[in-house]
Every structure is written in structure tokens, then in C-alpha cells.
């Protein structure tokens, strides 16, 4: 029994000692994304419906764990794309969660340059409005709402380059990245079936600013 307790205590000591070598950080993120092309825009254009912008602004949070020159980051991110016409209320929010694994390639003074590979999965929802709808609560089944709600679930894999520096003695960072769409998921109707469904193949370029919330 004493031998078991001793081994257990020893294992706990080494586990805690190893964990103490890790540095962690929690960050608020803000930035933008750009997609090369929305496949859904071709269908909208052919039917004289306002297309969706390729540029979005976004916010997110991330938790990073560092060990020597290696690091991993879990992140959540929300982007919002809009209609190309200001008088159109169509929006397309995109929610992504993922994991980055990276390595510190350069370190000088208070600056670091890190390279990572990222895997992200999520849901992008298109809330499309293409006219003024009429809703009659006395005849709900005959309503002509002139709106459509669709979604697809993208899976991205890509690379990110992150530059860390100090502002007023506080660590912050900026990153750029390119993520390739690797699953080409089809658009789906949230409330029914879609005929002539198309796959969304949009790849994305990201630029992100990091603002520290908590650091070890």
C-alpha cells in the first residue's frame, strides 16, 4: 500500500512539474476574412437577386497553450457577410471552431514569429431576402414571405503566420492565414429539401488581431 501511494505521489509530482512548464493565454480576437468566390452567388446572380459580399468582419476568442517553442490553440470565431446591396437585408453569419498547432520559428527581443497549421469546422447560414413579403395570420399556409434560410457546414484546413509583439508592455499579436475548404459541403434548407443543390467550395484568407484577456 505504501509503495502504491509513493508511486502515485511521484507521478503527481512529475505531472505538476511538467504542467508548470506550460504557458497559457486567453485572447479576444478581432479581424476580417475574404473568400475567393461564393458558389451560391452564381445562382443568385442568374435570378437577379443581390449577391453576398466576399469580405466579412469577425470576432472570436482563443485559448493558447505554449511549451518551449511549440504551441496549440483552441478557438471560436464568428464572421458576418452581407448583401452587396445596401437596401437588401440578407446576411450570412459564419460560426467556426477549431484547433491550431504551431511552432515558434523566430524570437528576437520581445518579438516572436510563429507558424501553425489549423483545422476548423462550423456552420455558415444564409438568411436571404429577395422581396417584400406579405404575411396573413388568418391564412398562414398561403403566405409569400420571399425569404430563404439555408446553411452549409464547411471544414477548413490551412496555415497561419502569427507575429507577437508588445504594446505598452502588454503582449499582443497579429496573424494572417489561408484556409482551404476540404469538404465542399452542399447547401441545405433549414426547414426542408433543396432541389438542384450545389456544393460550396469557397476558400478563405484571414487577418486577425489578438488582445490579451489573461496570461500566465
Backbone as CSV, one residue per row, in Angstrom:
resi,resn,N_x,N_y,N_z,CA_x,CA_y,CA_z,C_x,C_y,C_z
1,UNK,0.834,-1.209,0.000,0.000,0.000,0.000,0.863,1.250,0.000
2,UNK,1.889,1.242,0.868,2.799,2.396,0.945,3.525,2.601,-0.373
3,UNK,3.874,1.483,-1.022,4.561,1.568,-2.311,3.646,2.194,-3.363
4,UNK,2.359,1.813,-3.349,1.390,2.368,-4.301,1.226,3.864,-4.093
5,UNK,1.108,4.289,-2.819,0.964,5.712,-2.503,2.197,6.487,-2.946
6,UNK,3.379,5.895,-2.733,4.621,6.557,-3.121,4.692,6.758,-4.639
7,UNK,4.324,5.715,-5.391,4.356,5.804,-6.862,3.344,6.836,-7.352
8,UNK,2.139,6.822,-6.733,1.107,7.780,-7.117,1.553,9.218,-6.842
9,UNK,2.184,9.433,-5.674,2.690,10.765,-5.324,3.780,11.207,-6.283
10,UNK,4.644,10.274,-6.649,5.736,10.579,-7.570,5.202,10.960,-8.945
11,UNK,4.198,10.215,-9.418,3.592,10.524,-10.711,2.926,11.895,-10.682
12,UNK,2.243,12.208,-9.596,1.610,13.514,-9.484,2.626,14.637,-9.471
13,UNK,3.756,14.408,-8.825,4.808,15.420,-8.762,5.343,15.725,-10.157
14,UNK,5.624,14.653,-10.920,6.151,14.862,-12.269,5.102,15.482,-13.183
15,UNK,3.831,15.106,-12.999,2.765,15.700,-13.807,2.650,17.190,-13.546
16,UNK,2.636,17.595,-12.269,2.539,19.001,-11.912,3.777,19.767,-12.347
17,UNK,4.944,19.126,-12.222,6.189,19.784,-12.639,6.189,20.028,-14.136
18,UNK,5.671,19.040,-14.898,5.620,19.196,-16.350,4.632,20.279,-16.745
19,UNK,3.461,20.292,-16.062,2.447,21.284,-16.415,2.927,22.696,-16.101
20,UNK,3.765,22.821,-15.062,4.275,24.143,-14.679,5.145,24.746,-15.770
21,UNK,5.642,23.891,-16.689,6.480,24.393,-17.769,5.650,24.982,-18.918
22,UNK,4.340,24.823,-18.869,3.469,25.364,-19.900,3.111,26.813,-19.590
23,UNK,3.000,27.606,-20.646,2.445,28.955,-20.534,1.100,28.957,-21.249
24,UNK,0.143,29.683,-20.695,-1.181,29.724,-21.308,-1.625,31.165,-21.489
25,UNK,-2.573,31.367,-22.376,-3.136,32.694,-22.593,-4.558,32.564,-23.117
26,UNK,-5.389,33.535,-22.741,-6.744,33.664,-23.268,-6.817,35.009,-23.988
27,UNK,-7.309,34.983,-25.220,-7.296,36.189,-26.043,-8.667,36.475,-26.640
28,UNK,-8.951,37.772,-26.778,-10.075,38.229,-27.583,-9.539,38.525,-28.971
29,UNK,-10.259,38.078,-30.006,-9.766,38.235,-31.374,-10.744,39.068,-32.200
30,UNK,-10.168,39.870,-33.076,-10.978,40.685,-33.970,-10.266,40.771,-35.310
31,UNK,-11.011,40.664,-36.385,-10.358,40.703,-37.689,-11.334,40.617,-38.838
32,UNK,-10.822,40.144,-39.957,-11.629,40.046,-41.155,-11.267,38.807,-41.948
33,UNK,-12.162,38.429,-42.840,-11.902,37.290,-43.727,-12.342,37.652,-45.138
34,UNK,-11.722,36.988,-46.093,-12.028,37.207,-47.507,-12.099,35.859,-48.188
35,UNK,-13.185,35.586,-48.901,-13.298,34.333,-49.645,-13.038,34.593,-51.125
36,UNK,-12.480,33.605,-51.792,-12.147,33.782,-53.203,-13.403,33.868,-54.073
37,UNK,-14.437,33.086,-53.728,-15.672,33.098,-54.522,-16.748,32.300,-53.799
38,UNK,-17.949,32.875,-53.697,-19.102,32.118,-53.206,-19.787,31.452,-54.400
39,UNK,-19.882,30.137,-54.379,-20.566,29.441,-55.460,-22.052,29.777,-55.509
40,UNK,-22.646,30.051,-54.350,-24.063,30.383,-54.295,-24.357,31.694,-55.026
41,UNK,-23.352,32.574,-55.150,-23.572,33.858,-55.815,-23.956,33.705,-57.281
42,UNK,-23.475,32.651,-57.930,-23.817,32.438,-59.340,-25.314,32.196,-59.491
43,UNK,-25.880,31.415,-58.587,-27.320,31.175,-58.624,-28.114,32.443,-58.331
44,UNK,-27.631,33.234,-57.391,-28.327,34.484,-57.056,-28.277,35.457,-58.229
45,UNK,-27.106,35.555,-58.863,-26.932,36.476,-59.994,-27.846,36.108,-61.151
46,UNK,-27.964,34.831,-61.456,-28.797,34.380,-62.575,-30.270,34.696,-62.355
47,UNK,-30.673,34.885,-61.089,-32.072,35.153,-60.775,-32.293,36.592,-60.300
48,UNK,-31.292,37.445,-60.603,-31.382,38.872,-60.270,-31.631,39.122,-58.782
49,UNK,-30.964,38.332,-57.950,-31.014,38.508,-56.500,-29.650,39.016,-56.044
50,UNK,-29.655,39.960,-55.120,-28.400,40.563,-54.650,-27.432,39.503,-54.122
51,UNK,-26.179,39.579,-54.575,-25.158,38.614,-54.171,-24.604,38.941,-52.785
52,UNK,-23.825,37.998,-52.245,-23.226,38.133,-50.921,-21.784,38.614,-51.058
53,UNK,-21.373,39.525,-50.190,-20.016,40.069,-50.243,-18.978,38.984,-49.922
54,UNK,-17.779,39.086,-50.504,-16.719,38.131,-50.179,-15.938,38.508,-48.923
55,UNK,-16.228,39.673,-48.351,-15.470,40.184,-47.196,-16.368,40.229,-45.968
56,UNK,-15.811,39.853,-44.827,-16.570,39.872,-43.575,-15.708,40.390,-42.438
57,UNK,-16.364,40.952,-41.422,-15.712,41.304,-40.170,-16.110,40.275,-39.129
58,UNK,-15.187,40.006,-38.192,-15.482,38.968,-37.227,-14.832,39.190,-35.880
59,UNK,-15.324,38.464,-34.884,-14.774,38.474,-33.528,-14.654,37.033,-33.053
60,UNK,-13.841,36.822,-32.024,-13.683,35.480,-31.507,-12.892,35.459,-30.224
61,UNK,-12.702,34.256,-29.695,-11.885,34.045,-28.504,-10.976,32.849,-28.761
62,UNK,-9.853,32.829,-28.058,-8.914,31.728,-28.218,-8.184,31.421,-26.929
63,UNK,-7.839,30.162,-26.739,-7.019,29.734,-25.610,-5.767,29.065,-26.163
64,UNK,-4.616,29.610,-25.804,-3.351,29.099,-26.332,-2.521,28.498,-25.212
65,UNK,-1.888,27.349,-25.503,-1.010,26.661,-24.570,0.355,26.515,-25.218
66,UNK,1.403,27.029,-24.529,2.757,27.014,-25.077,3.667,26.107,-24.256
67,UNK,4.513,25.359,-24.946,5.531,24.542,-24.288,6.816,24.664,-25.096
68,UNK,7.817,25.325,-24.494,9.043,25.654,-25.212,8.686,26.417,-26.493
69,UNK,9.029,25.906,-27.640,8.727,26.595,-28.897,7.457,26.089,-29.580
70,UNK,6.794,25.119,-28.952,5.579,24.553,-29.538,4.344,25.178,-28.888
71,UNK,3.263,25.245,-29.653,2.030,25.761,-29.068,0.811,25.163,-29.756
72,UNK,-0.289,25.174,-29.018,-1.588,24.766,-29.563,-2.609,25.819,-29.157
73,UNK,-3.640,25.971,-29.975,-4.670,26.962,-29.692,-6.040,26.420,-30.058
74,UNK,-6.975,26.512,-29.123,-8.382,26.251,-29.388,-9.072,27.591,-29.613
75,UNK,-9.944,27.662,-30.608,-10.549,28.960,-30.903,-11.997,28.816,-31.357
76,UNK,-12.751,29.893,-31.139,-14.114,30.055,-31.639,-14.176,31.392,-32.345
77,UNK,-14.861,31.433,-33.492,-14.859,32.665,-34.290,-16.206,32.853,-34.977
78,UNK,-16.667,34.105,-35.005,-17.922,34.443,-35.668,-17.685,35.551,-36.686
79,UNK,-17.992,35.276,-37.961,-17.911,36.265,-39.039,-19.312,36.575,-39.535
80,UNK,-19.456,37.736,-40.173,-20.751,38.081,-40.747,-20.561,38.698,-42.129
81,UNK,-21.152,38.057,-43.144,-21.141,38.563,-44.514,-22.499,39.198,-44.808
82,UNK,-22.506,40.169,-45.719,-23.732,40.921,-46.000,-24.031,40.916,-47.493
83,UNK,-25.208,41.424,-47.823,-25.586,41.594,-49.220,-24.770,42.715,-49.854
84,UNK,-24.509,42.598,-51.158,-23.787,43.647,-51.877,-24.626,44.906,-52.065
85,UNK,-25.942,44.805,-51.885,-26.825,45.964,-51.998,-27.228,46.442,-50.612
86,UNK,-27.039,47.736,-50.363,-27.296,48.288,-49.036,-28.758,48.192,-48.622
87,UNK,-29.662,48.191,-49.605,-31.084,48.164,-49.275,-31.621,46.743,-49.120
88,UNK,-30.732,45.765,-49.150,-31.129,44.371,-49.005,-30.732,43.889,-47.609
89,UNK,-31.642,43.176,-46.930,-31.396,42.757,-45.547,-30.783,41.367,-45.425
90,UNK,-30.322,40.785,-46.523,-29.723,39.454,-46.463,-28.416,39.489,-45.668
91,UNK,-28.220,38.499,-44.813,-26.986,38.371,-44.041,-26.538,36.914,-44.058
92,UNK,-25.255,36.692,-43.797,-24.727,35.333,-43.787,-23.687,35.194,-42.675
93,UNK,-24.122,34.880,-41.447,-23.170,34.651,-40.358,-22.476,33.305,-40.507
94,UNK,-21.213,33.261,-40.080,-20.428,32.036,-40.159,-19.750,31.801,-38.817
95,UNK,-20.063,30.673,-38.187,-19.502,30.332,-36.878,-18.548,29.155,-37.036
96,UNK,-17.312,29.335,-36.569,-16.277,28.308,-36.714,-15.594,28.037,-35.385
97,UNK,-15.249,26.795,-35.168,-14.422,26.398,-34.035,-13.314,25.508,-34.541
98,UNK,-12.148,25.560,-33.887,-11.068,24.744,-34.407,-9.848,24.670,-33.522
99,UNK,-8.804,24.083,-34.070,-7.551,23.849,-33.363,-6.381,24.216,-34.261
100,UNK,-5.399,24.924,-33.688,-4.154,25.248,-34.388,-2.987,24.607,-33.646
101,UNK,-2.048,24.047,-34.390,-0.811,23.500,-33.832,0.353,24.188,-34.526
102,UNK,1.278,24.747,-33.713,2.324,25.551,-34.336,3.672,25.477,-33.648
103,UNK,4.596,26.219,-34.240,5.985,26.228,-33.772,6.541,27.641,-33.897
104,UNK,7.306,28.037,-32.907,7.947,29.356,-32.905,9.211,29.301,-33.765
105,UNK,9.180,29.964,-34.910,10.302,29.872,-35.842,11.360,30.955,-35.607
106,UNK,10.957,32.098,-35.015,11.896,33.188,-34.737,11.546,33.844,-33.410
107,UNK,12.593,34.311,-32.708,12.392,35.004,-31.441,13.498,36.041,-31.281
108,UNK,13.121,37.327,-31.213,14.108,38.379,-31.010,13.516,39.466,-30.126
109,UNK,14.258,39.851,-29.100,13.799,40.831,-28.104,12.423,40.416,-27.582
110,UNK,11.415,41.271,-27.759,10.060,40.952,-27.292,9.160,40.530,-28.442
111,UNK,9.749,40.032,-29.527,9.000,39.656,-30.725,9.129,38.162,-31.002
112,UNK,8.034,37.585,-31.483,8.037,36.173,-31.858,7.306,35.996,-33.179
113,UNK,7.790,35.061,-33.976,7.139,34.708,-35.231,6.802,33.222,-35.174
114,UNK,5.514,32.907,-35.342,5.053,31.533,-35.204,4.341,31.074,-36.480
115,UNK,4.526,29.808,-36.800,3.883,29.206,-37.968,3.040,28.029,-37.494
116,UNK,1.799,27.968,-37.974,0.885,26.926,-37.489,0.054,26.356,-38.618
117,UNK,-0.455,25.164,-38.384,-1.465,24.579,-39.254,-2.770,24.534,-38.473
118,UNK,-3.885,24.824,-39.142,-5.177,24.955,-38.456,-6.235,24.075,-39.118
119,UNK,-7.112,23.547,-38.274,-8.271,22.789,-38.738,-9.512,23.426,-38.106
120,UNK,-10.488,23.799,-38.924,-11.676,24.496,-38.419,-12.930,23.929,-39.056
121,UNK,-13.986,23.818,-38.249,-15.267,23.296,-38.714,-16.384,24.165,-38.141
122,UNK,-17.465,24.315,-38.883,-18.542,25.136,-38.359,-19.766,25.128,-39.238
123,UNK,-20.553,26.176,-39.090,-21.789,26.312,-39.853,-21.885,27.731,-40.393
124,UNK,-22.241,27.854,-41.669,-22.486,29.146,-42.309,-23.945,29.170,-42.737
125,UNK,-24.681,30.176,-42.276,-26.124,30.264,-42.524,-26.428,31.463,-43.408
126,UNK,-27.191,31.231,-44.458,-27.604,32.312,-45.355,-29.071,32.646,-45.109
127,UNK,-29.309,33.871,-44.653,-30.673,34.373,-44.461,-30.950,35.330,-45.616
128,UNK,-31.607,34.804,-46.622,-31.771,35.503,-47.893,-33.144,36.157,-47.986
129,UNK,-33.154,37.446,-48.324,-34.411,38.180,-48.529,-34.390,38.753,-49.948
130,UNK,-35.391,38.423,-50.745,-35.378,38.821,-52.155,-36.675,39.515,-52.576
131,UNK,-37.317,40.188,-51.661,-38.537,40.929,-51.982,-39.325,41.216,-50.725
132,UNK,-40.359,42.008,-50.885,-41.211,42.352,-49.752,-42.256,41.268,-49.566
133,UNK,-42.194,40.606,-48.432,-43.127,39.521,-48.174,-44.435,40.013,-47.583
134,UNK,-45.474,39.219,-47.766,-46.786,39.508,-47.207,-47.174,38.354,-46.296
135,UNK,-47.470,38.670,-45.048,-47.831,37.652,-44.072,-49.265,37.877,-43.624
136,UNK,-50.107,36.858,-43.800,-51.500,36.908,-43.386,-51.709,35.851,-42.309
137,UNK,-51.894,36.293,-41.071,-52.030,35.353,-39.968,-53.349,34.597,-40.001
138,UNK,-54.318,35.072,-40.809,-55.580,34.347,-40.951,-55.504,33.272,-42.031
139,UNK,-54.407,33.294,-42.795,-54.220,32.286,-43.845,-52.726,31.997,-43.976
140,UNK,-52.165,31.417,-42.929,-50.717,31.228,-42.810,-50.162,30.395,-43.958
141,UNK,-50.865,29.362,-44.386,-50.350,28.472,-45.424,-50.224,29.161,-46.777
142,UNK,-50.905,30.266,-46.971,-50.855,30.972,-48.259,-49.838,32.110,-48.256
143,UNK,-49.073,32.252,-47.169,-48.135,33.368,-47.066,-47.027,33.268,-48.104
144,UNK,-46.609,34.419,-48.598,-45.497,34.525,-49.547,-44.432,35.417,-48.912
145,UNK,-43.556,34.789,-48.162,-42.622,35.549,-47.323,-41.444,36.118,-48.096
146,UNK,-41.096,35.532,-49.254,-39.968,35.955,-50.085,-38.660,35.982,-49.294
147,UNK,-38.424,34.905,-48.593,-37.160,34.749,-47.870,-36.785,33.271,-47.852
148,UNK,-35.512,33.026,-47.652,-34.993,31.664,-47.678,-33.877,31.547,-46.650
149,UNK,-33.863,30.426,-45.924,-32.835,30.202,-44.912,-32.115,28.893,-45.238
150,UNK,-30.825,29.002,-45.558,-30.019,27.833,-45.912,-28.743,27.826,-45.068
151,UNK,-28.074,26.679,-45.069,-26.811,26.572,-44.341,-25.922,25.506,-44.988
152,UNK,-24.643,25.610,-44.718,-23.730,24.518,-45.071,-22.654,24.438,-43.997
153,UNK,-22.008,23.282,-43.901,-21.030,23.032,-42.834,-19.637,22.866,-43.414
154,UNK,-18.857,23.955,-43.455,-17.519,23.879,-44.048,-16.492,23.254,-43.109
155,UNK,-15.518,22.602,-43.716,-14.351,22.088,-42.999,-13.118,22.660,-43.684
156,UNK,-12.333,23.434,-42.926,-11.163,24.100,-43.486,-9.880,23.521,-42.895
157,UNK,-8.856,23.502,-43.735,-7.507,23.153,-43.293,-6.550,24.141,-43.947
158,UNK,-5.674,24.736,-43.137,-4.799,25.747,-43.718,-3.601,26.060,-42.846
159,UNK,-2.951,27.169,-43.164,-1.733,27.597,-42.475,-1.896,29.036,-42.001
160,UNK,-1.293,29.344,-40.852,-1.346,30.682,-40.268,0.054,31.126,-39.864
161,UNK,0.351,32.391,-40.115,1.603,33.011,-39.692,1.260,34.077,-38.662
162,UNK,1.819,33.949,-37.461,1.460,34.821,-36.343,2.680,35.589,-35.848
163,UNK,2.519,36.904,-35.724,3.583,37.774,-35.235,3.175,38.353,-33.882
164,UNK,3.939,38.028,-32.825,3.657,38.520,-31.484,4.606,39.657,-31.132
165,UNK,4.062,40.693,-30.489,4.869,41.855,-30.110,4.246,42.491,-28.870
166,UNK,4.876,43.545,-28.357,4.389,44.207,-27.153,3.928,45.622,-27.453
167,UNK,2.799,46.002,-26.843,2.278,47.360,-26.906,2.007,47.802,-25.470
168,UNK,2.691,48.855,-25.017,2.567,49.325,-23.626,2.821,48.191,-22.637
169,UNK,3.879,47.416,-22.928,4.318,46.300,-22.090,3.283,45.176,-21.996
170,UNK,2.365,45.129,-22.930,1.395,44.042,-22.989,1.558,43.280,-24.292
171,UNK,1.547,41.954,-24.180,1.702,41.129,-25.372,0.441,41.169,-26.223
172,UNK,0.622,41.343,-27.502,-0.476,41.249,-28.453,0.067,40.582,-29.712
173,UNK,-0.784,40.388,-30.708,-0.331,39.664,-31.896,-1.234,39.967,-33.072
174,UNK,-0.705,39.689,-34.247,-1.472,39.754,-35.486,-1.131,38.518,-36.313
175,UNK,-2.115,37.961,-36.980,-1.862,36.764,-37.786,-2.540,36.885,-39.136
176,UNK,-1.960,36.219,-40.115,-2.573,36.077,-41.429,-2.596,34.586,-41.753
177,UNK,-3.612,34.177,-42.491,-3.715,32.763,-42.803,-4.535,32.496,-44.039
178,UNK,-4.298,31.331,-44.621,-5.075,30.869,-45.770,-5.632,29.505,-45.432
179,UNK,-6.967,29.365,-45.501,-7.633,28.109,-45.195,-8.319,27.565,-46.443
180,UNK,-8.047,26.301,-46.722,-8.615,25.637,-47.899,-9.831,24.821,-47.487
181,UNK,-10.911,24.955,-48.233,-12.134,24.189,-47.995,-11.907,22.752,-48.463
182,UNK,-11.957,21.798,-47.539,-11.593,20.428,-47.906,-12.793,19.470,-47.981
183,UNK,-13.997,19.948,-47.660,-15.123,19.006,-47.735,-16.192,19.392,-48.763
184,UNK,-16.146,20.631,-49.309,-17.093,21.055,-50.348,-18.538,20.662,-50.002
185,UNK,-18.971,21.069,-48.820,-20.303,20.697,-48.335,-21.400,21.371,-49.160
186,UNK,-22.534,20.702,-49.266,-23.669,21.241,-50.015,-24.528,22.149,-49.136
187,UNK,-25.152,23.129,-49.789,-26.125,23.962,-49.112,-27.364,23.134,-48.794
188,UNK,-27.914,23.352,-47.586,-29.117,22.632,-47.161,-30.156,23.628,-46.659
189,UNK,-31.414,23.290,-46.894,-32.511,24.096,-46.386,-32.736,23.745,-44.920
190,UNK,-32.869,24.760,-44.077,-33.066,24.501,-42.661,-34.408,23.843,-42.366
191,UNK,-35.392,24.002,-43.267,-36.730,23.505,-42.971,-37.265,22.547,-44.031
192,UNK,-36.434,22.097,-44.937,-36.919,21.197,-45.971,-35.806,20.753,-46.899
193,UNK,-36.200,20.218,-48.062,-35.252,19.688,-49.030,-34.967,20.725,-50.110
194,UNK,-33.752,20.693,-50.650,-33.362,21.595,-51.736,-33.192,20.792,-53.021
195,UNK,-33.852,21.227,-54.072,-33.612,20.654,-55.393,-32.479,21.414,-56.069
196,UNK,-31.717,20.725,-56.900,-30.577,21.327,-57.604,-29.571,21.927,-56.616
197,UNK,-29.325,21.211,-55.525,-28.381,21.684,-54.503,-26.979,21.807,-55.088
198,UNK,-26.223,22.787,-54.586,-24.854,22.987,-55.048,-23.891,22.875,-53.879
199,UNK,-22.661,22.525,-54.190,-21.603,22.456,-53.174,-20.920,23.818,-53.068
200,UNK,-20.575,24.194,-51.842,-19.871,25.455,-51.619,-18.377,25.166,-51.474
201,UNK,-17.574,25.744,-52.378,-16.140,25.446,-52.426,-15.269,26.622,-51.999
202,UNK,-15.866,27.625,-51.358,-15.136,28.855,-51.037,-13.973,28.595,-50.075
203,UNK,-12.792,29.071,-50.452,-11.630,29.099,-49.567,-11.543,30.490,-48.944
204,UNK,-10.780,30.628,-47.856,-10.772,31.918,-47.176,-9.376,32.350,-46.743
205,UNK,-9.187,33.659,-46.774,-7.976,34.314,-46.288,-8.359,35.097,-45.035
206,UNK,-7.572,34.959,-43.954,-7.897,35.591,-42.681,-6.807,36.558,-42.238
207,UNK,-7.217,37.629,-41.575,-6.292,38.505,-40.861,-6.909,38.779,-39.494
208,UNK,-6.131,38.580,-38.425,-6.680,38.614,-37.070,-5.759,39.370,-36.119
209,UNK,-6.365,40.201,-35.274,-5.661,40.859,-34.174,-6.018,40.173,-32.876
210,UNK,-5.018,39.991,-32.008,-5.217,39.338,-30.724,-5.036,40.356,-29.597
211,UNK,-6.004,40.362,-28.652,-5.928,41.223,-27.490,-5.973,40.367,-26.241
212,UNK,-4.952,40.432,-25.387,-4.878,39.530,-24.236,-5.964,39.795,-23.201
213,UNK,-6.580,38.715,-22.726,-7.528,38.775,-21.609,-6.841,38.290,-20.337
214,UNK,-6.127,37.158,-20.467,-5.434,36.563,-19.334,-4.218,35.827,-19.827
215,UNK,-3.099,36.007,-19.141,-1.861,35.306,-19.493,-1.158,34.814,-18.255
216,UNK,-0.477,33.676,-18.378,0.269,33.121,-17.245,1.602,33.857,-17.093
